[in-house]
Amino acid sequence: QRWIWFFSSYPEVELETVTVNVTIQDFVADVVSELVYRNTQQVSKETVFIFPVDSGTVVHTFSATMGDTCIEAMLWEKEEAQQLFKATSGVENLRYLQDQEDLWGPVFTCFLGTLPPNREVAISLCYVQELPLQPCGAAHFCWPHELFPRTKYTSEVSSFTFSHLFLTAGGFSSKLSENMHFNIRLKSAHGVSCVTINGRCTPLQYTAPDQTSAEVSLKLPPWMWEDLNLLVYYRGSHRLSAVVERRDPKAPPGSLLGDPVVMVTLMPNIPETVPNPGQLGEFLFLMDRSLFQDAQVPPEELPHLSFTHPSICPQNTLLFLLKSLPLGCYFNVYSFGATFKAFYPQSAEYTQESMDNAVERISSICPDLGGCDLLGLLRSVYSTPLLHGHPRQLFIFIQRKISSEEEDVMAEDYRYRDHHRCFCFPTNSCDSFNLSQVMALETKGECVCIHSKMDMTSEAVKCLHRALQPLASEISLHWDLPPGLEVSMIRKAPEFIFQGHQSSIYAQIHGQRQDPEVGEGAVTLRYNVGSQSFDYTLRFSLSTSADDRLPVHRMAMMHLLWKLAWEGTSRAEKDIWHSTVKSSISLGIMSPFTSSVAVHVKQKDAWHRDSLPPDSSMLFSPSCNLVPCQLLWLRGFRPVWFKPAKFWMVQKCQFCLETLGHKDPDTEPLTQLSASCKGKEKLSWAFPKCVGLGVVVALQEANGSWALTTDLASALELSKADVEGQRPSEDVQPTAWATVLASVWLHQYKWKVSWSELLEAKARRWLRDQTEVHLDECLEAANSLLGCFVEPIIFRI
C-alpha cells in the first residue's frame, strides 16, 4: 500500500490539530485534510513541506495559511512555469534539498518561509487514491501515524537545516478527541457489509435504506507507531465493480470533464491450479555483469571470498532458473554493464537444445565494473513485441547504482506496467535497492534483497514458482449501453492480471440517451485462465450522484495525460492536447506537461487563479510573490513509499544473516558440469566439489527426466551397477527408473534447500506422460536403494 507520507526531522514544529474527511467509493478514496502545526520554540523556523507522489495517488490541492498570508500551489504549462521560475527567489534551495534530504523518490515540495515562535501554519491537502484489493476481498485505506496529534516527542538526528512540518512518534494527547476529527463516508452499489479498523471508532451507521452508503468516525487513532488501516468489505462476491461519475456542468460536452466517466475495477477469479496451464510465459533474466566479478577467481580462493561477497556465484542462480523452466515457454538471458548483450536476438522457445546452449553461454558473461545501462536494456526489451499467450516476466539481478537515470527507468517501468511483471534482486550493498522496490511494486512483482549466495538462488526460484502460477489473460471488456451512448477507453484493460491483484480501467461515456427512461448499462469481463474461459457481467446505474469533487475524473485525467505523453500528438490533435492540459490544470493534476509554482499573497487580497496569468503584474506586486514549489526526485537513502522502521529492520537482519552465514559446498558453480556431462566443450572456468544436489540438478533434462548415467549414480553416492541392478524389471525404461530415483533423492534433500520443488514438478509431469512406468515398484526399489521412506503422494500432480 502506498500513501502520502510525512517525516519529521525536528519535533519543535508540532502537529496540533487534524481534520480529515475521507469518501471511499468501491476502490477509490477522496481525501480532504487540514493539518495545523505550531512552532513551540522561542526562535523562528524556516519551514518546508514535503510529500511523495506516486502512480496510484493524485494530489490536486495544496495550500498553507500563516497569519494573514496564504501560499497556494498552482499548476502551469511547462513553458509558462519556466518563465515564472526566473522570477522566483530561493529556487536554489530546491537543488540543495534534492541532494541533502535523506529521503529517496519523487516528492512534491513547497518552501513556506519563516514560522515565528508560537505561531501556527494550517496546511490544506487534498488527494485522490486508488485503493488496493486485499486477499480477503476488502478495499484497504491507510493513514500514516505521523499525521495524528501526539503529546510526547522524540528527536531524530538530521543534517538538514530546515524544519519539516511532519510529526514524530509519541503518546496520545489527553485532548485528542478535540484535536482530531476523522470522518469516513463509504459508498458502493453492491452495499457496504462492514469495516475493520485498528483504532477506536464509532459504530458503522448506514445512511441509506439499502445499505449502499454508511459513515464511521475515528475516536482514537491506533496506538503508538501504528498507521491507521481501514478495511472496507462490500456485500457479495464480485469480479467487477463500476463507479460512474457525472459530468462537470461547467465543462463543454465532449471533453473529459464534460462527459461522465466510469471506473471499472477488474477482480478476476483465478484458480490456484488448472488442469492445462496454457500460458507458459516469456521469462527474461537480466544479469548485472558486476555480479560476475569473482567468476575468474581461482577455485582455491572461493571459500575465503564467499563470506564477504554474497553474490559471487550468480552462475548457480542462472543455472537453477534455466533448469526449472517448463517446456514450451520462451526465455532469454541479458547481461548488462556499460553495454548490454543477449544470448538470443529474440526470446527462444525452451527446448533441450536451447537450454543446453544457454547453460554453455553462462561462462561467456564477463565481469564489467564500468557503467550500468539498465535503461537502454529496458527500452530494448519493452520495444520487443509481446508473444501471444506468453506473459512477459523480468528477473532483474543488480548490484550497482543506476546513477542519474533513475527517473527515466521509473518512467519506462510505469509506461509498460500493464504488459509485464518485474522480480528484482538487488544485493545487500546495492545503491539501487529503492528503485528495485518501486519497479517491483509498480508491476505487481516482488523485490528481494540478496544477502548471501544461498538466498540469491533460493529466493529467485521461489519467485519463479510464483511467476508460474495461473493468471488471467486475453482480458477484454464488452459494453452494453442504452442507444445513443458509447464509450472511449482512457486506460485499457491490462494484458494480464496476476493472482491476488486487481486492475482499474477508465472510460469516457459520450452521447445522449435516446430513451431517458433507460437508466442502466452493463459491462462484461471476459478472460482466460489456462484453457478455461470465464465471463462476468455487471449491470450498473447511469444515474450518478452529485459529487463536485470529481475524484474519478481526476484519476482518469492522470491516466489520459500519461497516455498523451507516451503516444505523442499530431498537429491535428493539438486542440485535443491543449484542451486536455487546460482541464488538467483546472483539476490540479500534475503531468509531464505541467510544473508547479506557488503564489504567496495577503489573504485580504481577493484573487483567483484565472486572474493570475504569467504576465500579470500582480505576481510581482508587494502583496503577491512566487515561492519555490516543485516536483523533485530526492536522492537520499530512505524510500518515501516504504516504512523506514521496517526498511532498516530488514536491512539489519540481512546484515546479521550475511555475517553469520556459512558456505554450503553444494552451492559451487555448476555450469561446467552441466555442459561437460553432455559432451560439450570445456568451459573457461572450473570449480571443485560439484557434487550432490548440484550435480543432480545439472544432469536433469529440459523435459524433467534424468538419463541413467555413471555421473548420476555417483552424485547419488551409488555405483551404476547397483542402480542398474535394482531396476524393478526389464519393462521399466532406464530413463523412467533414473527419474524416479532422482526425484526420491531430491525430495529427501528438500529439508536442506527448497530449490528443487520446480525440478520435482517437471519430473512428475514427465512421469505422468509415460507408459509402463510401474511407479509403485520403482518407488519401493528407490526407497530401498537410498535407505529412505518416501510415500507415493510426492508423485501426485
N, C-alpha and C positions, 0 to 999 in steps of 0.2 A: 504494500500500500504506500502510495506517495502522497505527500501532503505539503501544505505551506508550513514551513518550519522556521523557527526563530532561535537564535543563540544569544547568550549573554557573555560578554567579557567583563563587564563591570556591573556590580549589583547596586550602585548608587542611584541608578535610574530605575525606580520600582514600578511595576505594573500594579495599579491600584484598583482599577475597575474594568470589567469585561462585560460587554453586551453582545450576544451572538444570537442571530436568528437564522436557522437552517431550514430550508424547504427541500425535502427529498421526494422525488417522484420516480418510482421504479429504480433506475440506476444512474440518475443524475442528481447532484446536490447543488443548490444555490445558497451561498453563504454570504451573509451581511454581518460585519462585525465592527465594533468600535472598541478601541483599546486606549485607556487613559493611563499615561505614565507620569511620574513625578520625580524631579531631581531632589533627592533628600540631602544633598551635600550643601555646604556653605560656599562652594565655588561653582562657577558656571561650567557647563559641559558642552563640548562640541558633539553633536549627535548625528548619527547616520542610521537609516532604516534599510534593512536587507531582507529580502525573501526570495526563495527559489521559484523557478518556473520550470514546468515540465510538459510532456505531451498530453497528459490527462487532465491538466488544470489550466483554466483561463482566468487570470487575474485581470479584471477590467476597470476597477476603480480604486484609486489611492489618493488620499488627501491627509494633510496634517494641519491642525489648528493650534497655534500658540498665542495666547492673549488675543490681540486684535488683528493678527495676521494669519493668513491661510496659504498653504502650499498645496497645489494640486498638480498631479502628474497628468500630462495630456500627450496624445499621440499626434505625430505629424508625418507627412510623407517624407521619405529619407532626404530628398534634396532640400526641402524646406528646413528640416531639422538640422542639417549640416550648416545652413546659414545661421540658425539660431545658436548653435554651439559656439560660433565665433564670438558671439556677444555674451557668452556665459562665463562668468569668473569661477575659478575653482575646479574647472574640468580636470586639471592635473591630479586632483585628489582621487578621481576615479581610477586613474592608472596606478596610483600608489596603493589604493585599496585592492586592486586586481592582483598585485604582486605580494602584498604584505598580509592580507587576510588569510587565516588558516583554513578557510573553507574551500571546497572544490566543487565546481559545477556552475551551471548557468543560474544567475540570480538577477533580480531587479533591485536596484539600489537608488536611494534618494538621500542627499545630504539636507538635513533640516536646519542647520545653523546652530546658534548658541542657545542653550536652555538655561536660564538663570536659576539661582538657588530657590528651592521650594516652589518652583513653577511647574505647570502641567503642560503636556502636549497630548492632544487627542488624535489618535490615528484611526482613520476610516478605511477599511479594507474589504473589498467585495470580490468574490471569485466564484466560478462555476467549475464543477469537477465531475468527471465520470467515476462511478463507484465500481470497485471490483466485485466479482462474484466469489463468495466463499465456498469451500467444499460442501458446507451444509446447506447451500442454496440461498443464503442471505446476502443482502447488499451490505457492504462494510463502509462505514464512515468513521474517520478518525480526526480528533482534535488534539494537538500536541500539548503535553503537560506544561510546556514553557509559557503557555498563554492562559494560565489560571493565576489569580492573585494568591500570594503567599505572605507569610509574616517573618519567616526566618530565611536568611540568605547566606549563601556561601560564595566565596570569590573563586575566580578561575584565572589562572595566570595567562596573560596575553601580552604580546609586544605591540599590539595595535593601540594607537594613541586616542582614537575616537571612542566615545561611549556608545554602545549599541543598545537600542531600545528593546532588549529581549531579556527574559527572566531566567534566573537560575532556580534550581530546585530548593524546596524548603517545606516548612509546615503550613497548615491552613490558618487563615485569619479567623478570629472569633466573630468578625462581622462579614464572613464570607458570603452569606446569603444576600447581604445588602450590596456587596461589591461584584456579584456575579449574577448575570441574567442570561440564561442559556435555554432558548426555546427551540423545539424541533417540530416541524409540521411534516406529516407523512401523507403521500397520496399515491394511489395505484388503482387502476381499473380492475385489477384482479382482487382487490381487497387486502387490507392490512391485517395480518394474522397476529403478530406480536413483535416485541422488540426485546433485545438483550443489551444491557448497558452496564459497564463496570463502575458505576457511580450511583449515589443515592438520587433517585428521581421520583417524580410524581407518577401515579398510575396512568396507564395509557387511556386517553379519553378519545372516544370516537366522535367525530363531528359530522358524520353523515349516517343516515339510517342503514345504508347498505355496507357500511364499514369500509368505504373506499377512501376515507380520509380520517386522520387521527392526529392527536397532539400529545407531546410529552415534554416535560421541563426537568432540567437538571437542578437538584437541590445542592448537592455537594459533589465536587469532582473526585476522580479516583485518588487513592492515597499516594502521597509522596511522588515518585518519579514516573508513575504510570500515565500513559496517554489515555484520553477518553476514546473508547472503542464502542461504537454503536452498530449492532447487527439488526437489520430490518428483515423480517420474514413476511412474505406475501402468501396469500391463500392459494392452495392448489400447487400442482407440479407443472411448471411451464417451460417450454422450449423457446418461446418468443415473448417479447414484451415490447409494446409500442406506446410512445408518448407523442401526441400531436399537439403542437403549439400554434396558436393563431397568429395571423399576420400583424405587423405593426401598422395600425391605421394611418399613421403619418407617412408611410413609405409608399412609393409608387408600385402598383401591381406589376408582377413580372420580375421584380428584383427579389433578392433573397429575403430581405426584410418585409417586402410587400406581399409575400406568399406564405401560407402555412408551411411548417417544416415538421417532419416526422422523424423521430429517433427510434430505431428498431434494435433491440438487444438480442443477439443470437446466442442461445444456450443449448446447443445440440446434445442429445443423449448419446454418449459414446460408450459402447460396451467395453469392459476391460479386456475381454478376449473375443475373438471372432474366428470362425472355422477357417476362412480363407482371407488372410490379411489383405491381399490385393495390392495396396500401396506399399512398396518396399522402401522407397526413398532414394534421395541423392545425398550422399554423405561426403562432405568436403573437409579435409583435415589441413588446417593452416598452421604450420610449424615455424616458430621463430628460430632462425638459424643460430642465434646466440645460445640457445639451449644445447647445441651440439658442440660447444667449445671444448668439452673434455672428451670428445669422441676419439681423438687421436692420442690420448694419454696412454702410455704403456700399461698393459694389463696389471703388472705387479703394483702399480700406484693407485689403481682404482679403489681398493679397500680403504686407503687412507683419505681419499678425496670424498668419499660418499657421505661422510658426516657433515661436510661443510658445503657441498654442492648438491642440493636436493634434486636437481633435475639434470644430472649429467648423463642419464640414460634414457632420453626420450625415444630411443630406438625400441626399447621394450614396449612402451606405451603404443607406439605406432604399430608394432607387430601384433599386439593383442587386439587392437581395434580392427586391423585388417583381417585377422583370423576370425573375428566374431561377426563379421558382416554376413547377411543372408544372400544366398544365390539369387541372381536376378535383379539386385539393386544396382545403383550406379555410384561410382565413387571417383575421387581424385585426391591427390596429395600435393599441397603447395608448400614451398619453403620460401620465407621472406627475410630480407635484410635490407641492404641498400637497394637491392632489386628483388624481384620475386620470380620463381620458376615453378612450373607444374610438371608432374610426372607424365600427364597426357594432355594433348591440345584441348580436349574436351572430356567431360566425365565418361569413364569407361564402364561397360557392364561388368559386374562382378562374376568372373568365371575362374576356373582353376588357372588358366593361363595368365589372366590379368592380375590375379592375386600373386602368383609366383613372380611375375615381372615387377610388381610394386614392392614386394619384400626385398628383391635383389637391389632395387634402386634406393632403398633406405640409406645404404652406405655412401651414396653419391651426395648426400646432404652435407655440405662442408660448413665449418664454423664461419660466422660473419658477425663481427662486432662493430660494423660500421653503422649506417643509417637504418631506419625502420620504416619501410614503405608499405605499411599496412593499408593506408588509404588507397594507394594505387592498386593493390591487390584486391581490396573490396570492390572498388569500382569495376575492375575487370570481371570479378565473379558475378556481381549484380547485373552487369550488362549481358551476361550469357542467358539465353532463353531458358525458361524452366522446362523440365522434362515432364510431359503429361503423366499424371498418376504417380509421380515420384516427388514427394515434398522435400524441399531443399533444407538441409540442416548443416550448420557450420560448427566445427570443433576448432576453437582458436587457442593455441598454446603460445603464450607470450611472456617474455622476461624483461623487456626494456621499455622505456618511455616512448610515446608517440611524438614527443616534442611539441611543436606548435600546431599540430594538425588535429587535436582532439575534437574541436568543434566540427570540423569537416567530416571526421569519422562518424561522429554522432549524427550529423545530418544525413549521411548516406545510410546509416543503420536505420534511422527513423523513416526515411523515404521508402525503404523496402521492407518495413517491419511486417507487412501482411503477406510477404512472399517467402519468408524463411524464418528459421529459428537459430539462435546462437547459443552454444555452450562454450563458456570461456574459462580458461585455466591459467590465470596469472600466477607467477611464482611468489613466494613469500616476500621477496625483496623487490617485487615489480613496482615500478612507478606508475604503471597503467592499471593498477588494481581498480580504482574508482571507475575508469572508463569501461573496463570489462564488466563491472557490476551493472552499469547502466545499459550497455549493449544487450546483455542477457535479459535484463528486466523489460526492455522495450519489445523484445521479440518472443517473450514468454518462455525463455530458456532458463539457464542456470549458470551461476558463476561459482567456481570452487577455487579457493586459494590453495596452491600446492606448497606443501612444506616438507615433503620427502619423496624419494623415488617411488616408494610403495604407494603413496597416495596418488601420484600422478597417474599410474596405471589403473589402480582400483577405482578411483573417482571417475576417470574417463570412461571406463567400461560401464560403471553404474549409469552414467549419463547416456551412453549408447543404448543401454537397456531401456531407459525412459524414451529415447528417441524412436525406438522400435515399437512402442505401444500404438494401438489403433488410434486413428484420428479421423476427423470429418473432412472429406474432400469433395471436390466438384460442387461447391456450395453455390446455390442460386436462390434468388427471391423472385416471386411471381405476384404481381399486384392485381387486385380486382377492385376497381374504384367506380363510383357512380359515373354515368355518361357525362362527358364534359370535363372530367378531371383526368390528369395524367401526372406521372412523377418523373423527375430527373434526379439521378443519383449524384450526391455530393461526395460521399465516401462509399465506395462499393464494398461488397462482401469480400472477405479475405480469401486467399487461395485455400487455406487450411485452417481448421480450428482444432487445437490440441486438447487432450483430456483435462478437465478441471478449469477450462478458461472460457471466456465469452468474448464476443466482439460486437461493437456498436457501429451501426451504419446510419447515415443521414440522407434524407431525400427531401426535395422541394416539391410541393404539390401545386401544380399550375391549373388554371382554368376556372370555370364556373359550373356548378352543378346544374344540369338541365332540369332536374326534379329536386327542388329544395327539401321535399319530404324524405328523400333518401339520405339518411344521416350516418351510414356506416360504410366502411371499406374493409378489405381483407388483404392479408399478405400470407403467402405460403412459402415456407422454408423447405428446400429440398437439398439433400446431401447424401453422400455415400460413406459407409464405413466398411472397408474391405469390399466384398462383393454384395453387401446388403444395401438397399436403398431405403431412405426414410423421408417422410414429409410431414410437416405440421402446418396447420392453418390457424391463423389468429384473426378474429374479427375485432375491429376497433372503431370507436366513435370518432366522427369527424367534427362533432360539436365540442370545440375546445373551450376550456375555462379561461377566464380573463387572467392574464399574467403579463403585466407591462415590463417585467424584468427580463423576459426573453432568454432564459438560460439555454434552451435547446438551440435557438437561433445563434447564440454566441458560440456554442460548441461547433455547430455546423459551419459557421463563418471561419473558425480557426482551420478546420479541415479544408475548406474551399481555398483559403489563402495559401496554404501549403501546396495544394494541388496546382494552383496557378504558378507558384514559384518553381515547381518541378517541371511542369509541362511547357512553360513559356506561353506567350501570346503573340498572335499575328496582328498586323495592322488593323484588320477587320474586327479584331476582338478588343482593341484598345478601349473602346467605350465601355465594354463589359468590365475590363480591368479597372478603369478609373471609378466606375460605379461601385465595384466591389470594395476597392480600397477606401473609398469615401464612407461606405457603410461600416467598414471595419473600424475606422477612426471614430465614428459616432458611437459605436458599441465598446470602444476601448480595447479592441483585440489586437495584441501585438503580433507582428508578422515580419517576414524578410523585407517588406516594402515600407516599413514604418520605423520611427525611432521616437523615444520618449524625451520630452522636455518638460520640466516642472516650472510652473509660474508662481511667483511669490507676490501676493497682493495684500493690501489692507482690506479687512472684512467690510469696512464701511463703503468701499468702492464696489458698487454693484456691477458685475460683469459676467459675460458668458463666453464660452469658447468661440462661438461663431463671430464674436466681436473682436477676436484677437488674431487677425491674420498675421503672417510672418513679418509683414512690413508695417504693422501697426505701431505708431509711436507710443502707444500705451505700454508696450512691452518694455520700454526703456524709460518710463516715467518714474518719478520718485516713489510712487505708491505701488509699483509693479516691476519686478525684475526676474531674471531667469536663474534657476537653481540646477546644479548638476544632478542629473537623473537619467539613468541609462540601464540597458540590459548588458550585463557583463558576464564573462566567463572567468571565474576565480581559479587560481592555480595553486591553492593550498593542498592540504592532505586530507581534510575531513569532509567526506561527501555530504552534500546538503540534502540528499534524499534518503539517508540512512541514519540510524541512531548512532551517535558517536560512542555511547557506552557499550553497545553491543559490538560495534566495529572493533574497538580496542580490546574488548574481552576476547573476541575471536582471534585477533592477531597475537595476543599474548599467549593464548592457549596453543596456537600453531607454533610459536617460537619454542615453547616448552616441549612440544611433541618432537620438533626437529632436534632439539638438543639431546633429548633422551632416546631418540630413535636409534634403531640398530640396523645393520645391513643384513639382508637375507641373501644367502648365497644363491638362491634360486632366481634372483632378480637380475642376474648379469645379462647383458645384451645378448639376444638370441638369434638375431637375424642371420648371422653367418651360418649357424647350424641349420636353420630352416631352408636356406638355399643349398648348402652343401649336401644335405641329405637327399636332395633331389638331383644330385649330379651336376649342379650349376658351377659356374666359375667361382673360384675362391675370392671372397671379398677382401678389400684392402685393410680391414681392421679385424682383429681377432680378440676373443675374450675367453678366459678359462672357466671351468666349472659350469658348463652349460648342461646341467643335469636336472633330473626330477621334473617338476612341473613345467619348467621352460621347454624342455625337450619334447614332452608330450604335446604341448601347445604348438611348437614349431612343426611337428610332424602331421598335424591334422590337415586333411584335405579341405578344399573350399566347400565341398558338399557336406562336410561334417563327419566323414568317415576317416578311419585310420587303416593304413596298409600294415600287414603283418610283416615286420622287418626286424632285423637284429637291433637297430637303433631304438625302436620302440621297446623291445624286450629289455634292453639294457637300462633304459630310462625307468622302467618299472622294477628294476633290480631283479630281473629274471633272465634266464637263458632262453634263447629262441627255441631250443629243443624242448624245454619244459612247456613253453607256451604252445607249441605245435602239438606236443603230446597230450595236453589237457583239452584240446579241441573236442567238444562233445561227440561229434560224429563227422563222417566224410560229407554228409549232406549240408553241413554248415560251412558257408563260404569263409575262407580265411579273413577276408576284409570285415565281414559281419562279426566274426569272433573277436578280431582285434578291436573293433569299435565298441563292443560290449565291455571288453576287458579294460580299455582305456577310460570308458565312461564310469565304470565302477571305481577305478583308481582315482579319477578326478573328483568323484563325489565324496570319497573319504578324505580327500585333500582339502575340501571346502572349509574345514574348521580352521585352516591356516589363512586362506585368502578366499575372496568372493569373486575373483576374476573369471572363474571357469563356468559360471552359470550359463552364459550365452553359448559357450562351446558345447556344453552338455545338451542344450536345447537343439543345436544344429545336429548333433549326433542322434538324438531321439527322433527328429524328423526324418533323417536318412534311414534309420532302422524301421520306422513305420512304413516307409515306401518299399521295403524289401520283402521278398517272399522267402519262406522257409528259413527264417532266422533261428527258430527254436529258442526263443528268448528265455524261457524258464530254465532250460537245460544250460544255456550259456551263462546265465546269471549264477546258477548253482556252482558251475565249474569255476567261474571268475572269483566267487567268494572263497572257494576252497583254495585256489591258487594264490590269492592275495592275502589270505588269512583274515578276512573281514566278513561282516554281515551287512549286506545292502539289500533292502527289500525291493520287490518289483515295482513299487509305486514310483520309483525315480524315472522309469521309462514311460510314464504316463504323459501324453502330450497335453 
